[in-house]
Amino acid sequence: MGFAITTFLVIFLLVSSGGLLLFYRETTARRIFEVIDPRPKEKSLSGTIQQTFSSLGVVLEHFESILPKSQAEVSVTQKRLIRAGYRNESAVKIFYGSKALLPVLLCALALVTGLGSLSPLFVYLAALALGFLAPDFWLGRQITKRQSRIRRGLPDVLDLLTICIEAGLGLDQATARTAEELRRAQPELCDELGIVVLEQRAGRARSDAWRHLAERTDVDCMRNLVSMLVQAEQFGTSVAKTLRVHSNTLRTQRVQAVEEKAAKTSVKLVFPLVLFIFPSLFVVVLGPAGISIMDSFNMLSH
């Protein structure tokens, strides 16, 4: 079993090295030319990190064809990547490439560290399952973080939208100005608003552009906002008042959520108190009494 795995890993590494040499022929030639004719270059740390990640992404793209997948599965994965903020065409390939390459790397790590010798079947199956599912868990975590940031930043964006509309701008111009002004403070939400502006400039209806925003983010408060904006446009009500009311509602919900978490704290403290603090108190309080009782029994027995 171990010999077969070792042979497979050696063959895999040889094939991967050959593929990298073929894919990076131009890079190799450029490096050879730099060695022959060295010239001073200034490289920033961010540029180096970006180049490293891009090279890693190119490597992962070539492994995505290993996994069998349907068009429906690819479509669902692409929607999840968009919700996480990854809209590049290569994001799907990198995702499936990581699902194909990570199990092999974990198996190689188990073989090198010697964990595979403890229980080969269990360890290698666990490594394969963990490597295959880890990208899904990571992507779900990224989606949750991005949705949380969008949910927290929405009241501030709505306040600036309200100010712009009350200053005389239309909803489209106010959206573009808000996306430009708050890009540093709320990059995720302003990025989504920028897409809304681009869709409207391309000729898409305003209601459709905002509905696409709700579908991309998949946040409940954003869906409510889009529904209110569509209704305000249909019935001709004031958009500024609608945005102000929704902003105040979101802030009230935020305060209520914090109060709810604070109320749950006392219940959550019961378990660490019972499991960790009370036993140590019992040892400190009853320990000396127990030792005295044991000494008394020993003296009586003698």
C-alpha positions in Angstrom: 0.0 0.0 0.0 2.7 2.5 1.0 4.9 1.5 -2.0 2.0 2.1 -4.4 1.2 5.5 -2.9 4.9 6.5 -3.0 5.1 5.5 -6.7 1.9 7.4 -7.5 3.2 10.6 -5.8 6.6 10.3 -7.6 4.9 10.0 -11.0 2.5 12.8 -10.1 5.3 15.1 -9.1 7.3 14.3 -12.3 4.3 14.9 -14.5 3.5 18.2 -12.7 7.1 19.4 -13.0 7.1 18.6 -16.8 3.8 20.5 -17.1 5.1 23.5 -15.2 8.1 23.6 -17.5 5.9 23.6 -20.5 3.5 26.2 -19.2 6.2 28.5 -17.9 8.5 28.4 -20.9 8.4 32.1 -21.4 9.0 32.8 -17.7 12.0 30.4 -17.6 13.5 32.1 -20.7 13.0 35.5 -19.1 14.7 34.4 -15.9 17.7 33.0 -17.9 18.0 36.3 -19.7 17.9 38.1 -16.4 20.8 35.9 -15.1 22.8 36.6 -18.3 22.0 40.3 -18.3 21.2 41.4 -14.8 19.6 44.8 -14.4 18.5 46.4 -11.1 14.7 46.2 -10.6 12.5 47.6 -8.0 9.8 45.2 -6.8 7.3 46.0 -4.2 6.1 43.5 -1.7 2.5 43.7 -2.9 3.6 43.2 -6.5 5.5 40.1 -5.6 2.6 38.7 -3.5 0.2 39.4 -6.4 2.5 37.7 -8.9 2.8 34.7 -6.6 -0.9 34.3 -6.2 -1.5 34.7 -10.0 1.1 32.0 -10.7 -0.5 29.7 -8.2 -3.9 30.4 -9.8 -2.5 29.5 -13.2 -1.2 26.2 -11.8 -4.5 25.4 -10.2 -6.4 26.2 -13.5 -4.7 23.2 -15.2 -6.1 20.7 -12.7 -9.7 21.7 -12.8 -10.5 19.4 -15.8 -9.7 16.4 -13.6 -12.9 16.6 -11.7 -16.2 15.5 -13.4 -18.8 18.2 -13.1 -22.1 19.2 -14.7 -23.1 22.6 -16.1 -25.6 23.1 -13.3 -23.0 22.4 -10.6 -20.6 24.9 -12.3 -23.4 27.5 -12.4 -24.1 27.1 -8.7 -20.4 27.3 -7.9 -20.1 30.5 -10.0 -23.0 32.1 -8.1 -21.3 31.3 -4.8 -18.0 32.7 -6.0 -19.7 35.9 -7.1 -21.4 36.2 -3.7 -17.9 35.9 -2.2 -16.6 38.6 -4.4 -14.7 36.6 -7.0 -16.0 37.5 -10.5 -13.0 36.6 -12.6 -13.6 34.0 -15.3 -10.7 31.9 -13.9 -12.2 31.8 -10.4 -14.2 28.6 -11.2 -11.2 26.9 -12.7 -9.0 27.8 -9.7 -11.7 26.5 -7.3 -12.1 23.2 -9.0 -8.3 22.9 -9.4 -7.8 23.4 -5.7 -10.4 20.7 -5.0 -8.4 18.3 -7.2 -4.9 19.3 -6.0 -5.4 19.7 -2.3 -6.4 16.1 -1.5 -3.1 14.9 -3.2 -1.1 17.4 -1.2 -2.7 16.3 2.1 -2.0 12.7 1.3 1.6 13.6 0.5 1.8 15.5 3.8 0.4 12.5 5.7 3.0 10.2 4.0 5.9 12.5 4.8 4.9 13.1 8.4 4.3 9.4 9.0 0.6 9.8 10.0 -0.3 7.4 7.2 1.5 4.5 9.0 -0.8 4.7 12.0 -4.0 3.8 10.1 -3.4 4.0 6.4 -7.0 3.6 5.2 -8.5 6.0 7.7 -5.8 8.7 7.4 -5.7 8.7 3.6 -9.5 8.7 3.3 -9.7 11.5 5.8 -7.1 13.5 3.9 -8.9 13.0 0.6 -12.3 14.0 2.1 -10.8 17.0 3.9 -8.9 18.2 0.8 -12.0 17.8 -1.4 -14.4 19.6 1.1 -12.0 22.3 2.4 -12.5 24.7 -0.6 -16.3 24.5 -0.1 -16.0 25.3 3.6 -13.6 28.2 2.8 -15.9 29.6 0.2 -18.8 29.4 2.5 -16.8 31.2 5.2 -15.9 34.0 2.7 -19.5 34.4 1.7 -20.6 34.7 5.3 -17.9 37.3 6.0 -18.7 39.4 3.0 -22.5 39.3 3.7 -21.8 40.4 7.3 -19.7 43.4 6.1 -22.4 44.3 3.6 -25.1 44.1 6.3 -23.1 46.3 8.7 -22.2 48.9 6.1 -25.7 49.2 4.5 -27.0 51.9 7.0 -24.1 54.2 6.2 -24.5 53.8 2.5 -28.2 54.5 2.8 -27.5 57.7 4.8 -25.3 59.0 2.0 -27.8 58.0 -0.6 -30.5 59.9 1.3 -28.2 63.0 1.5 -27.4 62.9 -2.2 -31.1 62.5 -3.2 -32.2 65.3 -0.9 -29.5 67.5 -2.4 -31.2 67.2 -5.8 -29.5 64.2 -7.4 -31.5 61.4 -9.0 -31.3 57.8 -7.7 -28.9 56.7 -10.4 -26.5 59.7 -9.9 -26.8 59.3 -6.1 -25.9 55.6 -6.4 -22.8 56.4 -8.6 -21.7 59.2 -6.2 -22.1 57.0 -3.1 -20.2 54.1 -4.7 -17.4 56.6 -5.5 -17.3 58.3 -2.1 -17.5 55.3 0.2 -15.2 53.0 -1.8 -12.5 52.9 0.9 -14.9 52.6 3.9 -17.3 50.0 2.4 -15.5 48.4 -0.6 -17.8 45.3 -0.9 -21.1 47.3 -0.9 -19.7 50.0 -3.1 -18.4 47.4 -5.6 -21.9 46.0 -5.8 -23.4 49.5 -6.3 -20.8 50.1 -9.0 -22.1 47.1 -10.9 -25.7 48.4 -10.5 -24.5 51.7 -12.1 -22.8 49.9 -15.0 -25.9 47.7 -15.7 -28.1 50.8 -15.8 -25.6 52.6 -18.2 -25.7 49.5 -20.4 -29.4 49.9 -20.8 -30.9 47.6 -18.1 -34.0 48.7 -16.3 -33.4 50.2 -12.8 -35.6 47.6 -11.1 -33.9 44.7 -12.8 -30.4 46.1 -11.9 -31.4 46.4 -8.2 -33.0 42.9 -8.2 -29.7 41.5 -9.6 -28.0 43.2 -6.7 -30.2 41.4 -4.2 -29.5 38.1 -6.0 -25.8 38.6 -6.0 -25.5 39.5 -2.4 -28.2 37.2 -1.0 -28.7 39.4 2.1 -32.1 39.7 3.6 -31.9 43.4 4.4 -30.7 44.1 0.8 -33.7 42.2 -0.5 -36.0 44.3 1.6 -34.3 47.5 0.4 -34.7 46.4 -3.3 -38.4 45.6 -2.7 -39.0 49.1 -1.1 -37.2 50.9 -3.9 -39.2 49.0 -6.6 -42.4 49.8 -4.8 -41.4 53.5 -4.4 -40.7 53.7 -8.1 -44.0 52.0 -9.0 -46.2 54.1 -6.7 -44.3 57.4 -7.0 -43.5 57.8 -3.3 -40.5 59.6 -1.9 -37.3 57.6 -2.3 -35.4 59.7 0.3 -38.0 59.0 3.0 -38.0 55.3 2.0 -34.2 55.1 2.4 -34.3 57.0 5.7 -36.9 54.8 7.2 -35.1 51.6 6.1 -31.8 53.0 7.4 -33.4 53.6 10.8 -34.9 50.2 10.8 -31.6 48.5 10.1 -29.9 50.4 13.0 -32.8 49.4 15.3 -32.4 45.8 14.2 -28.6 46.0 14.9 -29.2 47.3 18.4 -31.7 44.6 19.1 -29.3 41.9 17.8 -26.6 43.2 20.2 -29.1 43.2 23.1 -30.1 39.7 22.2 -26.5 38.5 22.3 -25.9 40.3 25.6 -29.0 38.5 27.1 -27.7 35.1 25.9 -24.4 35.7 27.6 -25.6 34.7 31.1 -27.0 31.4 29.7 -23.8 30.7 27.8 -21.7 31.3 31.0 -23.4 28.4 32.8 -21.4 25.8 31.0 -17.9 27.1 31.6 -18.9 27.9 35.2 -20.1 24.3 35.8 -17.3 22.6 33.9 -14.2 24.7 34.8 -14.7 27.2 37.6 -16.9 25.3 40.1 -14.6 22.2 40.2 -11.6 24.3 40.9 -13.5 26.2 43.7 -14.5 22.9 45.2 -10.9 21.7 45.2 -9.7 24.9 46.9 -12.5 25.0 49.5 -13.0 21.4 50.3 -9.5 20.2 49.6 -8.0 21.2 53.1 -11.1 19.8 54.9 -10.7 16.5 53.0 -7.0 16.3 53.9 -7.8 16.9 57.6 -10.5 14.2 57.5 -8.1 11.7 55.9 -5.5 12.5 58.6 -8.0 12.0 61.3 -9.0 8.6 60.0 -5.4 7.6 59.7 -4.7 8.6 63.4 -7.8 6.6 64.5 -6.7 3.6 62.5 -3.3 3.6 64.2 
